[in-house]
């Protein structure tokens, strides 16, 4: 690790406000998914980059909380279970 990088703290499972504070204390920038504002409610259920990743100081860390902002969505959609119209 050089002076220009930092390890991303593990904030999964802690409150959103505390998690954002920990991210900021590490010299990083908390944000919500898809460029939304940082989460302010609920518990953090996901983060990207993950815990202990080495990133440049000032990098963004995307946080997902369980308070209405869904977690990471799968890249592949589930097949439809509805029948096609006849």
PDB file of N, CA, C and O in Angstrom, chain B, residues numbered from 101:
ATOM      1  N   UNK B 101       0.855  -1.174   0.000  1.00  0.00           N
ATOM      2  CA  UNK B 101       0.000   0.000   0.000  1.00  0.00           C
ATOM      3  C   UNK B 101       0.901   1.237   0.000  1.00  0.00           C
ATOM      4  O   UNK B 101       1.843   1.323   0.789  1.00  0.00           O
ATOM      5  N   UNK B 102       0.614   2.182  -0.875  1.00  0.00           N
ATOM      6  CA  UNK B 102       1.373   3.430  -0.915  1.00  0.00           C
ATOM      7  C   UNK B 102       0.600   4.517  -0.185  1.00  0.00           C
ATOM      8  O   UNK B 102      -0.530   4.306   0.255  1.00  0.00           O
ATOM      9  N   UNK B 103       1.230   5.692  -0.063  1.00  0.00           N
ATOM     10  CA  UNK B 103       0.565   6.813   0.609  1.00  0.00           C
ATOM     11  C   UNK B 103      -0.705   7.250  -0.098  1.00  0.00           C
ATOM     12  O   UNK B 103      -1.566   7.864   0.533  1.00  0.00           O
ATOM     13  N   UNK B 104      -0.858   6.956  -1.387  1.00  0.00           N
ATOM     14  CA  UNK B 104      -2.015   7.415  -2.146  1.00  0.00           C
ATOM     15  C   UNK B 104      -3.154   6.402  -2.166  1.00  0.00           C
ATOM     16  O   UNK B 104      -4.162   6.619  -2.839  1.00  0.00           O
ATOM     17  N   UNK B 105      -3.003   5.293  -1.432  1.00  0.00           N
ATOM     18  CA  UNK B 105      -4.062   4.288  -1.398  1.00  0.00           C
ATOM     19  C   UNK B 105      -4.468   3.995   0.035  1.00  0.00           C
ATOM     20  O   UNK B 105      -3.764   4.330   0.988  1.00  0.00           O
ATOM     21  N   UNK B 106      -5.629   3.359   0.158  1.00  0.00           N
ATOM     22  CA  UNK B 106      -6.170   3.028   1.481  1.00  0.00           C
ATOM     23  C   UNK B 106      -6.984   1.744   1.352  1.00  0.00           C
ATOM     24  O   UNK B 106      -7.511   1.442   0.281  1.00  0.00           O
ATOM     25  N   UNK B 107      -7.086   0.988   2.446  1.00  0.00           N
ATOM     26  CA  UNK B 107      -7.955  -0.191   2.485  1.00  0.00           C
ATOM     27  C   UNK B 107      -9.388   0.268   2.751  1.00  0.00           C
ATOM     28  O   UNK B 107      -9.619   1.124   3.605  1.00  0.00           O
ATOM     29  N   UNK B 108     -10.342  -0.296   2.024  1.00  0.00           N
ATOM     30  CA  UNK B 108     -11.755   0.023   2.221  1.00  0.00           C
ATOM     31  C   UNK B 108     -12.227  -0.658   3.507  1.00  0.00           C
ATOM     32  O   UNK B 108     -12.055  -1.868   3.658  1.00  0.00           O
ATOM     33  N   UNK B 109     -12.815   0.094   4.427  1.00  0.00           N
ATOM     34  CA  UNK B 109     -13.310  -0.532   5.659  1.00  0.00           C
ATOM     35  C   UNK B 109     -14.528  -1.411   5.397  1.00  0.00           C
ATOM     36  O   UNK B 109     -15.290  -1.169   4.461  1.00  0.00           O
ATOM     37  N   UNK B 110     -14.702  -2.421   6.225  1.00  0.00           N
ATOM     38  CA  UNK B 110     -15.871  -3.288   6.153  1.00  0.00           C
ATOM     39  C   UNK B 110     -17.005  -2.615   6.922  1.00  0.00           C
ATOM     40  O   UNK B 110     -16.949  -2.505   8.147  1.00  0.00           O
ATOM     41  N   UNK B 111     -18.033  -2.163   6.202  1.00  0.00           N
ATOM     42  CA  UNK B 111     -19.157  -1.477   6.854  1.00  0.00           C
ATOM     43  C   UNK B 111     -20.460  -2.252   6.737  1.00  0.00           C
ATOM     44  O   UNK B 111     -21.514  -1.747   7.123  1.00  0.00           O
ATOM     45  N   UNK B 112     -20.404  -3.465   6.213  1.00  0.00           N
ATOM     46  CA  UNK B 112     -21.606  -4.285   6.079  1.00  0.00           C
ATOM     47  C   UNK B 112     -22.093  -4.675   7.469  1.00  0.00           C
ATOM     48  O   UNK B 112     -21.321  -5.146   8.304  1.00  0.00           O
ATOM     49  N   UNK B 113     -23.382  -4.470   7.698  1.00  0.00           N
ATOM     50  CA  UNK B 113     -23.992  -4.847   8.962  1.00  0.00           C
ATOM     51  C   UNK B 113     -24.060  -3.726   9.987  1.00  0.00           C
ATOM     52  O   UNK B 113     -24.570  -3.931  11.089  1.00  0.00           O
ATOM     53  N   UNK B 114     -23.553  -2.539   9.644  1.00  0.00           N
ATOM     54  CA  UNK B 114     -23.656  -1.421  10.579  1.00  0.00           C
ATOM     55  C   UNK B 114     -24.611  -0.367  10.026  1.00  0.00           C
ATOM     56  O   UNK B 114     -24.953  -0.393   8.843  1.00  0.00           O
ATOM     57  N   UNK B 115     -25.035   0.548  10.871  1.00  0.00           N
ATOM     58  CA  UNK B 115     -25.976   1.585  10.470  1.00  0.00           C
ATOM     59  C   UNK B 115     -25.415   2.482   9.370  1.00  0.00           C
ATOM     60  O   UNK B 115     -24.205   2.690   9.281  1.00  0.00           O
ATOM     61  N   UNK B 116     -26.299   3.003   8.543  1.00  0.00           N
ATOM     62  CA  UNK B 116     -25.900   3.803   7.387  1.00  0.00           C
ATOM     63  C   UNK B 116     -25.084   5.031   7.775  1.00  0.00           C
ATOM     64  O   UNK B 116     -24.066   5.314   7.142  1.00  0.00           O
ATOM     65  N   UNK B 117     -25.511   5.768   8.807  1.00  0.00           N
ATOM     66  CA  UNK B 117     -24.791   6.983   9.205  1.00  0.00           C
ATOM     67  C   UNK B 117     -23.389   6.637   9.695  1.00  0.00           C
ATOM     68  O   UNK B 117     -22.415   7.290   9.317  1.00  0.00           O
ATOM     69  N   UNK B 118     -23.288   5.612  10.534  1.00  0.00           N
ATOM     70  CA  UNK B 118     -21.983   5.169  11.042  1.00  0.00           C
ATOM     71  C   UNK B 118     -21.101   4.665   9.896  1.00  0.00           C
ATOM     72  O   UNK B 118     -19.901   4.938   9.865  1.00  0.00           O
ATOM     73  N   UNK B 119     -21.696   3.931   8.959  1.00  0.00           N
ATOM     74  CA  UNK B 119     -20.944   3.394   7.826  1.00  0.00           C
ATOM     75  C   UNK B 119     -20.376   4.522   6.957  1.00  0.00           C
ATOM     76  O   UNK B 119     -19.214   4.477   6.556  1.00  0.00           O
ATOM     77  N   UNK B 120     -21.193   5.521   6.674  1.00  0.00           N
ATOM     78  CA  UNK B 120     -20.717   6.651   5.863  1.00  0.00           C
ATOM     79  C   UNK B 120     -19.586   7.384   6.586  1.00  0.00           C
ATOM     80  O   UNK B 120     -18.629   7.834   5.955  1.00  0.00           O
ATOM     81  N   UNK B 121     -19.701   7.504   7.910  1.00  0.00           N
ATOM     82  CA  UNK B 121     -18.638   8.130   8.686  1.00  0.00           C
ATOM     83  C   UNK B 121     -17.342   7.345   8.607  1.00  0.00           C
ATOM     84  O   UNK B 121     -16.266   7.932   8.488  1.00  0.00           O
ATOM     85  N   UNK B 122     -17.432   6.016   8.673  1.00  0.00           N
ATOM     86  CA  UNK B 122     -16.237   5.175   8.585  1.00  0.00           C
ATOM     87  C   UNK B 122     -15.592   5.284   7.204  1.00  0.00           C
ATOM     88  O   UNK B 122     -14.367   5.305   7.084  1.00  0.00           O
ATOM     89  N   UNK B 123     -16.419   5.352   6.171  1.00  0.00           N
ATOM     90  CA  UNK B 123     -15.899   5.497   4.805  1.00  0.00           C
ATOM     91  C   UNK B 123     -15.175   6.842   4.677  1.00  0.00           C
ATOM     92  O   UNK B 123     -14.072   6.905   4.136  1.00  0.00           O
ATOM     93  N   UNK B 124     -15.796   7.913   5.175  1.00  0.00           N
ATOM     94  CA  UNK B 124     -15.167   9.241   5.123  1.00  0.00           C
ATOM     95  C   UNK B 124     -13.870   9.276   5.931  1.00  0.00           C
ATOM     96  O   UNK B 124     -12.885   9.872   5.494  1.00  0.00           O
ATOM     97  N   UNK B 125     -13.861   8.644   7.098  1.00  0.00           N
ATOM     98  CA  UNK B 125     -12.662   8.624   7.949  1.00  0.00           C
ATOM     99  C   UNK B 125     -11.490   7.930   7.263  1.00  0.00           C
ATOM    100  O   UNK B 125     -10.331   8.222   7.556  1.00  0.00           O
ATOM    101  N   UNK B 126     -11.794   7.019   6.357  1.00  0.00           N
ATOM    102  CA  UNK B 126     -10.750   6.322   5.611  1.00  0.00           C
ATOM    103  C   UNK B 126     -10.261   7.148   4.421  1.00  0.00           C
ATOM    104  O   UNK B 126      -9.358   6.726   3.699  1.00  0.00           O
ATOM    105  N   UNK B 127     -10.862   8.329   4.216  1.00  0.00           N
ATOM    106  CA  UNK B 127     -10.452   9.176   3.097  1.00  0.00           C
ATOM    107  C   UNK B 127     -11.186   8.869   1.814  1.00  0.00           C
ATOM    108  O   UNK B 127     -10.727   9.224   0.728  1.00  0.00           O
ATOM    109  N   UNK B 128     -12.335   8.205   1.936  1.00  0.00           N
ATOM    110  CA  UNK B 128     -13.113   7.799   0.769  1.00  0.00           C
ATOM    111  C   UNK B 128     -14.457   8.531   0.753  1.00  0.00           C
ATOM    112  O   UNK B 128     -14.804   9.228   1.706  1.00  0.00           O
ATOM    113  N   UNK B 129     -15.197   8.365  -0.325  1.00  0.00           N
ATOM    114  CA  UNK B 129     -16.451   9.079  -0.510  1.00  0.00           C
ATOM    115  C   UNK B 129     -17.623   8.100  -0.595  1.00  0.00           C
ATOM    116  O   UNK B 129     -17.715   7.347  -1.564  1.00  0.00           O
ATOM    117  N   UNK B 130     -18.530   8.093   0.406  1.00  0.00           N
ATOM    118  CA  UNK B 130     -19.678   7.190   0.335  1.00  0.00           C
ATOM    119  C   UNK B 130     -20.719   7.695  -0.657  1.00  0.00           C
ATOM    120  O   UNK B 130     -20.934   8.900  -0.788  1.00  0.00           O
ATOM    121  N   UNK B 131     -21.356   6.769  -1.344  1.00  0.00           N
ATOM    122  CA  UNK B 131     -22.409   7.110  -2.296  1.00  0.00           C
ATOM    123  C   UNK B 131     -23.419   5.974  -2.346  1.00  0.00           C
ATOM    124  O   UNK B 131     -23.124   4.852  -1.936  1.00  0.00           O
ATOM    125  N   UNK B 132     -24.605   6.269  -2.848  1.00  0.00           N
ATOM    126  CA  UNK B 132     -25.610   5.235  -3.043  1.00  0.00           C
ATOM    127  C   UNK B 132     -25.452   4.612  -4.419  1.00  0.00           C
ATOM    128  O   UNK B 132     -24.647   5.073  -5.228  1.00  0.00           O
ATOM    129  N   UNK B 133     -26.218   3.567  -4.682  1.00  0.00           N
ATOM    130  CA  UNK B 133     -26.157   2.931  -5.997  1.00  0.00           C
ATOM    131  C   UNK B 133     -26.667   3.863  -7.091  1.00  0.00           C
ATOM    132  O   UNK B 133     -27.511   4.723  -6.839  1.00  0.00           O
ATOM    133  N   UNK B 134     -26.161   3.691  -8.282  1.00  0.00           N
ATOM    134  CA  UNK B 134     -26.574   4.452  -9.462  1.00  0.00           C
ATOM    135  C   UNK B 134     -26.508   5.959  -9.218  1.00  0.00           C
ATOM    136  O   UNK B 134     -27.413   6.697  -9.608  1.00  0.00           O
ATOM    137  N   UNK B 135     -25.438   6.408  -8.574  1.00  0.00           N
ATOM    138  CA  UNK B 135     -25.156   7.819  -8.312  1.00  0.00           C
ATOM    139  C   UNK B 135     -26.184   8.495  -7.403  1.00  0.00           C
ATOM    140  O   UNK B 135     -26.298   9.721  -7.403  1.00  0.00           O
ATOM    141  N   UNK B 136     -26.926   7.711  -6.635  1.00  0.00           N
ATOM    142  CA  UNK B 136     -27.845   8.277  -5.652  1.00  0.00           C
ATOM    143  C   UNK B 136     -27.026   8.837  -4.491  1.00  0.00           C
ATOM    144  O   UNK B 136     -25.853   8.497  -4.336  1.00  0.00           O
ATOM    145  N   UNK B 137     -27.642   9.696  -3.675  1.00  0.00           N
ATOM    146  CA  UNK B 137     -26.937  10.181  -2.487  1.00  0.00           C
ATOM    147  C   UNK B 137     -26.611   9.029  -1.544  1.00  0.00           C
ATOM    148  O   UNK B 137     -27.213   7.957  -1.622  1.00  0.00           O
ATOM    149  N   UNK B 138     -25.664   9.262  -0.665  1.00  0.00           N
ATOM    150  CA  UNK B 138     -25.301   8.229   0.307  1.00  0.00           C
ATOM    151  C   UNK B 138     -26.512   7.832   1.150  1.00  0.00           C
ATOM    152  O   UNK B 138     -27.372   8.669   1.426  1.00  0.00           O
ATOM    153  N   UNK B 139     -26.588   6.566   1.559  1.00  0.00           N
ATOM    154  CA  UNK B 139     -27.716   6.147   2.385  1.00  0.00           C
ATOM    155  C   UNK B 139     -27.661   6.814   3.760  1.00  0.00           C
ATOM    156  O   UNK B 139     -26.584   7.009   4.324  1.00  0.00           O
ATOM    157  N   UNK B 140     -28.834   7.161   4.290  1.00  0.00           N
ATOM    158  CA  UNK B 140     -28.887   7.810   5.606  1.00  0.00           C
ATOM    159  C   UNK B 140     -29.741   7.022   6.592  1.00  0.00           C
ATOM    160  O   UNK B 140     -29.843   7.397   7.760  1.00  0.00           O
ATOM    161  N   UNK B 141     -30.350   5.937   6.135  1.00  0.00           N
ATOM    162  CA  UNK B 141     -31.200   5.118   6.990  1.00  0.00           C
ATOM    163  C   UNK B 141     -30.869   3.651   6.795  1.00  0.00           C
ATOM    164  O   UNK B 141     -30.309   3.254   5.773  1.00  0.00           O
ATOM    165  N   UNK B 142     -31.225   2.851   7.790  1.00  0.00           N
ATOM    166  CA  UNK B 142     -31.103   1.408   7.681  1.00  0.00           C
ATOM    167  C   UNK B 142     -29.705   0.903   7.972  1.00  0.00           C
ATOM    168  O   UNK B 142     -28.839   1.624   8.468  1.00  0.00           O
ATOM    169  N   UNK B 143     -29.525  -0.348   7.647  1.00  0.00           N
ATOM    170  CA  UNK B 143     -28.267  -1.064   7.851  1.00  0.00           C
ATOM    171  C   UNK B 143     -27.641  -1.349   6.500  1.00  0.00           C
ATOM    172  O   UNK B 143     -28.345  -1.667   5.542  1.00  0.00           O
ATOM    173  N   UNK B 144     -26.341  -1.239   6.417  1.00  0.00           N
ATOM    174  CA  UNK B 144     -25.646  -1.501   5.152  1.00  0.00           C
ATOM    175  C   UNK B 144     -25.642  -3.004   4.883  1.00  0.00           C
ATOM    176  O   UNK B 144     -25.225  -3.794   5.729  1.00  0.00           O
ATOM    177  N   UNK B 145     -26.111  -3.389   3.698  1.00  0.00           N
ATOM    178  CA  UNK B 145     -26.190  -4.802   3.316  1.00  0.00           C
ATOM    179  C   UNK B 145     -25.240  -5.148   2.178  1.00  0.00           C
ATOM    180  O   UNK B 145     -25.077  -6.322   1.844  1.00  0.00           O
ATOM    181  N   UNK B 146     -24.615  -4.146   1.582  1.00  0.00           N
ATOM    182  CA  UNK B 146     -23.663  -4.402   0.508  1.00  0.00           C
ATOM    183  C   UNK B 146     -22.793  -3.194   0.260  1.00  0.00           C
ATOM    184  O   UNK B 146     -23.198  -2.061   0.521  1.00  0.00           O
ATOM    185  N   UNK B 147     -21.598  -3.435  -0.246  1.00  0.00           N
ATOM    186  CA  UNK B 147     -20.684  -2.343  -0.581  1.00  0.00           C
ATOM    187  C   UNK B 147     -19.811  -2.753  -1.745  1.00  0.00           C
ATOM    188  O   UNK B 147     -19.512  -3.932  -1.932  1.00  0.00           O
ATOM    189  N   UNK B 148     -19.403  -1.758  -2.530  1.00  0.00           N
ATOM    190  CA  UNK B 148     -18.511  -1.983  -3.681  1.00  0.00           C
ATOM    191  C   UNK B 148     -17.586  -0.786  -3.796  1.00  0.00           C
ATOM    192  O   UNK B 148     -18.094   0.326  -3.938  1.00  0.00           O
ATOM    193  N   UNK B 149     -16.288  -0.923  -3.748  1.00  0.00           N
ATOM    194  CA  UNK B 149     -15.543  -2.169  -3.607  1.00  0.00           C
ATOM    195  C   UNK B 149     -15.721  -2.782  -2.225  1.00  0.00           C
ATOM    196  O   UNK B 149     -16.086  -2.107  -1.262  1.00  0.00           O
ATOM    197  N   UNK B 150     -15.453  -4.073  -2.160  1.00  0.00           N
ATOM    198  CA  UNK B 150     -15.646  -4.830  -0.937  1.00  0.00           C
ATOM    199  C   UNK B 150     -14.629  -4.500   0.144  1.00  0.00           C
ATOM    200  O   UNK B 150     -13.657  -3.781  -0.089  1.00  0.00           O
ATOM    201  N   UNK B 151     -14.872  -5.036   1.320  1.00  0.00           N
ATOM    202  CA  UNK B 151     -13.976  -4.810   2.457  1.00  0.00           C
ATOM    203  C   UNK B 151     -12.539  -5.203   2.139  1.00  0.00           C
ATOM    204  O   UNK B 151     -12.281  -6.223   1.499  1.00  0.00           O
ATOM    205  N   UNK B 152     -11.620  -4.377   2.596  1.00  0.00           N
ATOM    206  CA  UNK B 152     -10.169  -4.583   2.466  1.00  0.00           C
ATOM    207  C   UNK B 152      -9.623  -4.408   1.051  1.00  0.00           C
ATOM    208  O   UNK B 152      -8.432  -4.627   0.828  1.00  0.00           O
ATOM    209  N   UNK B 153     -10.467  -4.017   0.088  1.00  0.00           N
ATOM    210  CA  UNK B 153      -9.934  -3.681  -1.235  1.00  0.00           C
ATOM    211  C   UNK B 153      -9.008  -2.475  -1.070  1.00  0.00           C
ATOM    212  O   UNK B 153      -9.233  -1.635  -0.199  1.00  0.00           O
ATOM    213  N   UNK B 154      -7.987  -2.389  -1.889  1.00  0.00           N
ATOM    214  CA  UNK B 154      -7.069  -1.253  -1.844  1.00  0.00           C
ATOM    215  C   UNK B 154      -7.447  -0.313  -2.988  1.00  0.00           C
ATOM    216  O   UNK B 154      -7.430  -0.693  -4.159  1.00  0.00           O
ATOM    217  N   UNK B 155      -7.791   0.928  -2.619  1.00  0.00           N
ATOM    218  CA  UNK B 155      -8.226   1.919  -3.610  1.00  0.00           C
ATOM    219  C   UNK B 155      -7.496   3.235  -3.364  1.00  0.00           C
ATOM    220  O   UNK B 155      -6.889   3.436  -2.312  1.00  0.00           O
ATOM    221  N   UNK B 156      -7.564   4.116  -4.340  1.00  0.00           N
ATOM    222  CA  UNK B 156      -6.954   5.434  -4.194  1.00  0.00           C
ATOM    223  C   UNK B 156      -7.757   6.273  -3.205  1.00  0.00           C
ATOM    224  O   UNK B 156      -8.984   6.189  -3.160  1.00  0.00           O
ATOM    225  N   UNK B 157      -7.065   7.069  -2.426  1.00  0.00           N
ATOM    226  CA  UNK B 157      -7.732   7.981  -1.512  1.00  0.00           C
ATOM    227  C   UNK B 157      -8.673   8.877  -2.316  1.00  0.00           C
ATOM    228  O   UNK B 157      -8.300   9.371  -3.380  1.00  0.00           O
ATOM    229  N   UNK B 158      -9.874   9.086  -1.820  1.00  0.00           N
ATOM    230  CA  UNK B 158     -10.874   9.901  -2.507  1.00  0.00           C
ATOM    231  C   UNK B 158     -11.827   9.106  -3.375  1.00  0.00           C
ATOM    232  O   UNK B 158     -12.802   9.657  -3.885  1.00  0.00           O
ATOM    233  N   UNK B 159     -11.562   7.809  -3.553  1.00  0.00           N
ATOM    234  CA  UNK B 159     -12.428   6.976  -4.393  1.00  0.00           C
ATOM    235  C   UNK B 159     -13.821   6.863  -3.779  1.00  0.00           C
ATOM    236  O   UNK B 159     -13.993   7.026  -2.571  1.00  0.00           O
ATOM    237  N   UNK B 160     -14.807   6.585  -4.621  1.00  0.00           N
ATOM    238  CA  UNK B 160     -16.179   6.373  -4.154  1.00  0.00           C
ATOM    239  C   UNK B 160     -16.373   4.938  -3.705  1.00  0.00           C
ATOM    240  O   UNK B 160     -15.814   4.010  -4.291  1.00  0.00           O
ATOM    241  N   UNK B 161     -17.162   4.763  -2.669  1.00  0.00           N
ATOM    242  CA  UNK B 161     -17.577   3.444  -2.209  1.00  0.00           C
ATOM    243  C   UNK B 161     -19.096   3.433  -2.256  1.00  0.00           C
ATOM    244  O   UNK B 161     -19.749   4.217  -1.568  1.00  0.00           O
ATOM    245  N   UNK B 162     -19.661   2.541  -3.070  1.00  0.00           N
ATOM    246  CA  UNK B 162     -21.111   2.439  -3.217  1.00  0.00           C
ATOM    247  C   UNK B 162     -21.645   1.594  -2.066  1.00  0.00           C
ATOM    248  O   UNK B 162     -21.147   0.501  -1.796  1.00  0.00           O
ATOM    249  N   UNK B 163     -22.679   2.125  -1.387  1.00  0.00           N
ATOM    250  CA  UNK B 163     -23.281   1.440  -0.248  1.00  0.00           C
ATOM    251  C   UNK B 163     -24.755   1.171  -0.515  1.00  0.00           C
ATOM    252  O   UNK B 163     -25.480   2.053  -0.977  1.00  0.00           O
ATOM    253  N   UNK B 164     -25.200  -0.054  -0.221  1.00  0.00           N
ATOM    254  CA  UNK B 164     -26.603  -0.417  -0.305  1.00  0.00           C
ATOM    255  C   UNK B 164     -27.128  -0.621   1.109  1.00  0.00           C
ATOM    256  O   UNK B 164     -26.497  -1.305   1.915  1.00  0.00           O
ATOM    257  N   UNK B 165     -28.275  -0.033   1.412  1.00  0.00           N
ATOM    258  CA  UNK B 165     -28.878  -0.227   2.737  1.00  0.00           C
ATOM    259  C   UNK B 165     -30.181  -1.001   2.598  1.00  0.00           C
ATOM    260  O   UNK B 165     -30.721  -1.153   1.502  1.00  0.00           O
ATOM    261  N   UNK B 166     -30.675  -1.488   3.736  1.00  0.00           N
ATOM    262  CA  UNK B 166     -31.920  -2.262   3.731  1.00  0.00           C
ATOM    263  C   UNK B 166     -33.150  -1.388   3.940  1.00  0.00           C
ATOM    264  O   UNK B 166     -34.214  -1.904   4.282  1.00  0.00           O
ATOM    265  N   UNK B 167     -33.029  -0.082   3.745  1.00  0.00           N
ATOM    266  CA  UNK B 167     -34.160   0.814   4.010  1.00  0.00           C
ATOM    267  C   UNK B 167     -34.797   1.348   2.738  1.00  0.00           C
ATOM    268  O   UNK B 167     -34.967   2.558   2.588  1.00  0.00           O
ATOM    269  N   UNK B 168     -35.144   0.470   1.836  1.00  0.00           N
ATOM    270  CA  UNK B 168     -35.842   0.908   0.642  1.00  0.00           C
ATOM    271  C   UNK B 168     -34.977   0.966  -0.598  1.00  0.00           C
ATOM    272  O   UNK B 168     -35.495   0.868  -1.711  1.00  0.00           O
ATOM    273  N   UNK B 169     -33.686   1.120  -0.440  1.00  0.00           N
ATOM    274  CA  UNK B 169     -32.797   1.054  -1.596  1.00  0.00           C
ATOM    275  C   UNK B 169     -32.342  -0.383  -1.715  1.00  0.00           C
ATOM    276  O   UNK B 169     -31.665  -0.912  -0.834  1.00  0.00           O
ATOM    277  N   UNK B 170     -32.714  -0.998  -2.798  1.00  0.00           N
ATOM    278  CA  UNK B 170     -32.424  -2.416  -2.971  1.00  0.00           C
ATOM    279  C   UNK B 170     -30.928  -2.668  -3.037  1.00  0.00           C
ATOM    280  O   UNK B 170     -30.145  -1.786  -3.391  1.00  0.00           O
ATOM    281  N   UNK B 171     -30.553  -3.871  -2.694  1.00  0.00           N
ATOM    282  CA  UNK B 171     -29.165  -4.277  -2.794  1.00  0.00           C
ATOM    283  C   UNK B 171     -28.768  -4.471  -4.247  1.00  0.00           C
ATOM    284  O   UNK B 171     -29.559  -4.211  -5.154  1.00  0.00           O
ATOM    285  N   UNK B 172     -27.552  -4.923  -4.464  1.00  0.00           N
ATOM    286  CA  UNK B 172     -27.097  -5.127  -5.834  1.00  0.00           C
ATOM    287  C   UNK B 172     -28.056  -6.040  -6.581  1.00  0.00           C
ATOM    288  O   UNK B 172     -28.451  -7.084  -6.062  1.00  0.00           O
ATOM    289  N   UNK B 173     -28.431  -5.658  -7.785  1.00  0.00           N
ATOM    290  CA  UNK B 173     -29.362  -6.464  -8.563  1.00  0.00           C
ATOM    291  C   UNK B 173     -28.591  -7.427  -9.449  1.00  0.00           C
ATOM    292  O   UNK B 173     -27.505  -7.098  -9.925  1.00  0.00           O
ATOM    293  N   UNK B 174     -29.140  -8.611  -9.675  1.00  0.00           N
ATOM    294  CA  UNK B 174     -28.457  -9.571 -10.530  1.00  0.00           C
ATOM    295  C   UNK B 174     -28.375  -9.055 -11.962  1.00  0.00           C
ATOM    296  O   UNK B 174     -29.255  -8.328 -12.421  1.00  0.00           O
ATOM    297  N   UNK B 175     -27.328  -9.431 -12.650  1.00  0.00           N
ATOM    298  CA  UNK B 175     -27.156  -8.996 -14.030  1.00  0.00           C
ATOM    299  C   UNK B 175     -28.029  -9.791 -14.984  1.00  0.00           C
ATOM    300  O   UNK B 175     -28.335  -9.316 -16.078  1.00  0.00           O
ATOM    301  N   UNK B 176     -28.436 -10.990 -14.593  1.00  0.00           N
ATOM    302  CA  UNK B 176     -29.264 -11.842 -15.438  1.00  0.00           C
ATOM    303  C   UNK B 176     -30.655 -11.886 -14.843  1.00  0.00           C
ATOM    304  O   UNK B 176     -30.814 -12.184 -13.659  1.00  0.00           O
ATOM    305  N   UNK B 177     -31.668 -11.594 -15.648  1.00  0.00           N
ATOM    306  CA  UNK B 177     -33.036 -11.616 -15.137  1.00  0.00           C
ATOM    307  C   UNK B 177     -33.554 -13.048 -15.099  1.00  0.00           C
ATOM    308  O   UNK B 177     -33.098 -13.916 -15.843  1.00  0.00           O
ATOM    309  N   UNK B 178     -34.509 -13.264 -14.219  1.00  0.00           N
ATOM    310  CA  UNK B 178     -35.128 -14.573 -14.109  1.00  0.00           C
ATOM    311  C   UNK B 178     -36.059 -14.797 -15.297  1.00  0.00           C
ATOM    312  O   UNK B 178     -36.664 -13.849 -15.796  1.00  0.00           O
ATOM    313  N   UNK B 179     -36.179 -16.054 -15.757  1.00  0.00           N
ATOM    314  CA  UNK B 179     -37.094 -16.305 -16.869  1.00  0.00           C
ATOM    315  C   UNK B 179     -38.544 -16.045 -16.448  1.00  0.00           C
ATOM    316  O   UNK B 179     -38.918 -16.258 -15.295  1.00  0.00           O
ATOM    317  N   UNK B 180     -39.331 -15.593 -17.384  1.00  0.00           N
ATOM    318  CA  UNK B 180     -40.741 -15.305 -17.115  1.00  0.00           C
ATOM    319  C   UNK B 180     -41.496 -16.595 -16.882  1.00  0.00           C
ATOM    320  O   UNK B 180     -41.256 -17.596 -17.556  1.00  0.00           O
ATOM    321  N   UNK B 181     -42.418 -16.569 -15.919  1.00  0.00           N
ATOM    322  CA  UNK B 181     -43.241 -17.751 -15.635  1.00  0.00           C
ATOM    323  C   UNK B 181     -44.651 -17.590 -16.192  1.00  0.00           C
ATOM    324  O   UNK B 181     -45.496 -18.464 -15.997  1.00  0.00           O
ATOM    325  N   UNK B 182     -44.912 -16.487 -16.880  1.00  0.00           N
ATOM    326  CA  UNK B 182     -46.239 -16.301 -17.469  1.00  0.00           C
ATOM    327  C   UNK B 182     -46.277 -16.895 -18.864  1.00  0.00           C
ATOM    328  O   UNK B 182     -45.289 -16.860 -19.597  1.00  0.00           O
ATOM    329  N   UNK B 183     -47.415 -17.433 -19.216  1.00  0.00           N
ATOM    330  CA  UNK B 183     -47.586 -18.024 -20.540  1.00  0.00           C
ATOM    331  C   UNK B 183     -47.789 -16.925 -21.567  1.00  0.00           C
ATOM    332  O   UNK B 183     -48.361 -15.876 -21.269  1.00  0.00           O
ATOM    333  N   UNK B 184     -47.315 -17.174 -22.772  1.00  0.00           N
ATOM    334  CA  UNK B 184     -47.501 -16.225 -23.857  1.00  0.00           C
ATOM    335  C   UNK B 184     -48.975 -16.241 -24.282  1.00  0.00           C
ATOM    336  O   UNK B 184     -49.618 -17.290 -24.250  1.00  0.00           O
ATOM    337  N   UNK B 185     -49.512 -15.071 -24.684  1.00  0.00           N
ATOM    338  CA  UNK B 185     -50.924 -15.045 -25.125  1.00  0.00           C
ATOM    339  C   UNK B 185     -51.125 -15.936 -26.340  1.00  0.00           C
ATOM    340  O   UNK B 185     -50.252 -16.038 -27.203  1.00  0.00           O
ATOM    341  N   UNK B 186     -52.283 -16.578 -26.397  1.00  0.00           N
ATOM    342  CA  UNK B 186     -52.586 -17.480 -27.507  1.00  0.00           C
ATOM    343  C   UNK B 186     -53.114 -16.739 -28.702  1.00  0.00           C
ATOM    344  O   UNK B 186     -53.418 -17.353 -29.724  1.00  0.00           O
TER     345      UNK B 186
END
